[in-house]
Amino acid sequence: MAGTVRGGRVGMGGGSSLRSFFSYRIFASAMFTLLFLATLSVFFSSHPSHDDPVMETTGNAYVHRSFLAWQSDPPKARLDLIHNQANNHIALVNAYGAYARKLKLETSKQLKMFDDLAKNFSDLQLKPTYRTALFESGGPVDEDVLRQFEKEVKDKVKIARLIIVESKESYDNQLKIQKLRDTIFAVHELLLKAKKNGAFASSIAAISTPKSLHCLAMRLMEERIAHPEKYEDDEPKPEFEDPNLYHYAIFSDNVIAISVVVNSVVKNADEPWKHVFHIVTDRMNFAATKVWFKMRPILGGHIEINAVDNFKFLNSSYAPVLRQLESSNLKKFYFETRAENDTKDVNNMKFRNPKYLSMINHLRFYLPELYPKLNKILFLDDDVVVQKDLTALWKIDMDGNVNAAVETCFGSFRRFSEYLNFSHPLIKQKFNPRACAWAFGMNMFDLEAWRREKCTEKYHYWQNLNDDRTLWKLGTLPAGLVTFYSTTKSLDKAWHVLGLGINPSISMEEIDKAAVIHFSGDMKPWLDIALNGYKHLWTKYVDNEMEFLQMCNFGM
């Protein structure tokens, strides 16, 4: 009877303090399945109403009785029922005990309570009196012993049910908390998926040619074909080679983007007639670009337009990029459509963008050979807008450096280690991973210093070594970092503000102070996905009087 007394103490003395045991921090969802099944088993078998099923199987027939209804049945059947009921409650309290262990409770009282209950049920069945008279006897069951056994089992069942009822509210709260956590997790997963799909769609939009831009090029070509006499090639102007003027290099296949860069420079220049623009495009857009500037000539400045193909020294035997483009491995990597290349990984897709290996993109590394009679030239990307007169850049003392650019590093971000593979022994040996990166987009190049430092040869050396993309993965910036390492002068950040195509948090105060703003990022101002807060800074330099823009539905 010791077991009964111990169980009774738990039920009486512990009742008022049970609620203090049920504050939990962790949920083990797997245990609830076990608890649910065990509870169903017990309540269906031992807590029925008059119509609830407590089953005794005889052949294929099932007779449903309440616990008290078994008083009139044979003692052996009653013993089986009582034995099953005790075992069911052992399983139930063991399940709660296991759950308590999972929760790593701050107090061991509840765990001890469940362990004691399970032990009491087990001890009751193992008592010599009951074991000998009820379970090991081959003769008829002693009904007096059976009644005593039944009474003790009922007492312990009441205690177990009391504890379970007391704890039910706490366990149900934990279930609600877990359901809420599961819901939050599912929503978070959907959010991540939506963000990934959005980034993927944005990257597709960024590298695609908008219908309106394609339409513009076609309209310009149609005009060229319809009126060839109006667009005959002009004789080269002497200003194109005059080192005393302000020279700009713009390399792009985007006609309207080129026009915005040129217009913004000229409109903000103090002496626009001293500015010379050297535009290089691809063969497909060469005629269209010439037609645009014939139809909409700039006031005061000088424009030279060339196609990449016009520079005959740029061939695969000289330029590593052109040679690499002939490689079957690179063609497979950039252009072949295969299952393993089909991915929604935005970074992987970015790595496979062929523009990073296009000759127009790498033309910036041949400036001294493209313009042999010039001493200085300002390189501008086609996604920039000039807001102030830039002639002061030509007066900056370069201190013998080749490149003048705005540095982009802050803290540990945008250091060489982000762009170069420092696990490669040659990169590790030659460069400092903590060196500050700088930006392409607005760069003043001293061409005399370039020739002296043989920077094009350095570029060839590193580009050849990166044939297998083990030194860096993509783009011209890593190539620029290694080519102009230790020969770059840092400019004041107000000269060049970046990120208007990716960062919506740039303040208008910072933008207003900038000489050049750069729509770096995927959300270019001529795309539908452009950041609306900054788009007007670009569209105000669009020549909206150009008739073909209206015909091609440019949404400016």
Buried (B, 14 or more C-beta within 10 A) or exposed (E): EEBBEBBBEBBEEBEEEBEEBBEBEEBBEEBBEBBEEBBEBBBBBBBBEEEBEBEBEEEEEEEEBBBEEBEEEEBEBBBEBBBBBBBBBBBBBBBBBBBBBBBEBEEEBBBEBBBBBBBBBBBBBEBEEBEEBBEEEEEEBBEEBBEBBBEBBBBBBEBBBBBBEBBEEBBEEBBEEBEEEEEEEEEEEEEEEEEEEEBBEBBEBBBEEBEBBEBBBEBBBEBBEEEEEEBEEEEEEEBBBBEEBBBBBBBBBBBBBBBBBBBBBBBBBEEBEBBBBBBBBBEEBBBBBBBBBBBBEBEEBBBBBBBBEEBEEBEEEBBBBBBBBEEEEBEEBBEEEEEEBEEEEBEEBBBBBBEBBBBBBBBBBBBBBBBEEBBBBBBBBBBBBBBBBBBEBBEBEBEEBBBBBBBBBEEEEBBBBEBBBBEBEEBEEEBEEEBBBBBBBBBBBBBBBBBEBEBBEBBBBBBEBBBEBEBBBBBBBBBBBBBBBEBBBEBEBEBBBBBBBBEEEBEEEEBEBBBBBBBBBBBBBBBEBBBEEBBEBBBBBBBEEBEBBEEBEBEB
